[in-house]
Amino acid sequence: MEISHLDYKHCEVFTVVGRVDSFSAPRLAQALADSTSQNRFNLILDLGKVDYVSSAGLRVLIDVQKTCKYTGRGEIVLVGVPKRIFETLELAGFVSLFKFFDDLTTAVAHF
């Protein structure tokens, strides 16, 4: 898994490529925690090039979403979610917990 990070004025964008599994999920969790520890709670995850998310990856998404929303100042939004990943989120009952955008420009404008 590869993670790249862009810092915008009102949000941060994380682009994830590859598999988010039990091996790589801790790296994603750390990258997101680095932002929330700096009081940056408007996060965008571009998952357009992710081909697999395990339960460990889902746990990271939920944990960080709870952290962001608990502050009352932010949230994680998901961009470019492949159909297969969306179906996984749907089966887990997580679709209602996130906002989804087709493109990065619209997601950044959300904040």
N, C-alpha and C positions, 0 to 999 in steps of 0.2 A: 504494500500500500504506500502511496505517496500522498503527502499533504502539502499544499501550498497555501499561503496566507497573504491577503491584501487588507490593508487597513484604510478604511474610508472615514470621513468625518463623523458619520452617524452610525456606522456599523462596521463589522469585520466580515470578510468573506474567506471561507475555507473551501478550497477545491480538493476533493478527495478522488483518487484514482486507484482502481484495483479492488481488492477484497478487504472487507472490514470483518475480521474474524477474531477468535479468541487471542490470537498472536498479535494482531495489529491494533485491536480496539484500545488497549491501554495508551498507545501513542496518540490516537485521536482524542481520547479523554484528556490526556495531558495538554495537548494543544488547545483544546477548548477551555480547560481549567486555567491555563495561563491568561487567557482573555478575561474570564470572569473574575479572576483574582485581582485584575487591574480595573475592576468595575466597568468592564465592557460587556454589556448584556444583550446587545442587538447583534445576533450572529446569523450568518447565512451559510448554509452548507450546500455547496454545489455537488450533487451526487450523480451528475450526468455520465460519468465514466466509472461508476462503481458497478461491478458485476455480481457482487454477493455481499450480503449483510447477515451475520450470524446473530444468535441471541445476545452474545456479548456486545455486538455493535448496537443492537436495539437498546440494550441497557444503557449504553453511553448516551444515546440520543435522549432517552427519557430522563436520565439523571441530570443532564445539562439543561434540558428544557425546564425541569423543576427548579433548578438553581436560578435560571434567568427569570422565570415567571414569579418566583417567590419574592424577588426584590420589587416586583411591581414596575420595573423599569425596562423590561426587555423580553425577548423570546428568540427561539431558533426558528428560522424558516428554511424550507427545503426547496432546492432548485433543480430542475431537470431530472427528476426522479424517474429512472427507468421503470417500465411497466412491471417487470419482475420484482423489483424492490418495493414498488408501491403495493403490489399484491401481498408481499410479506408483511408490510406495515398494516395493511387492511386485515389480514388474518389474525394478527396480534392485537387488533383493536386499537391501534395507535393513530389512525388517520385523523381522527377528530382532535388530536392533541397538537397538530402542526398545521401551518399554512403552507401551501404548495404553490410554486410559481414555475412557469415554463422557461423563463429566461432570467438571466442575472440582472439586466437593466430594470426590469419590473420589480424584482425582489429588493434591489437597492433603493428604488423609489418608494417602496413600502415604508422605509424608515425615514 
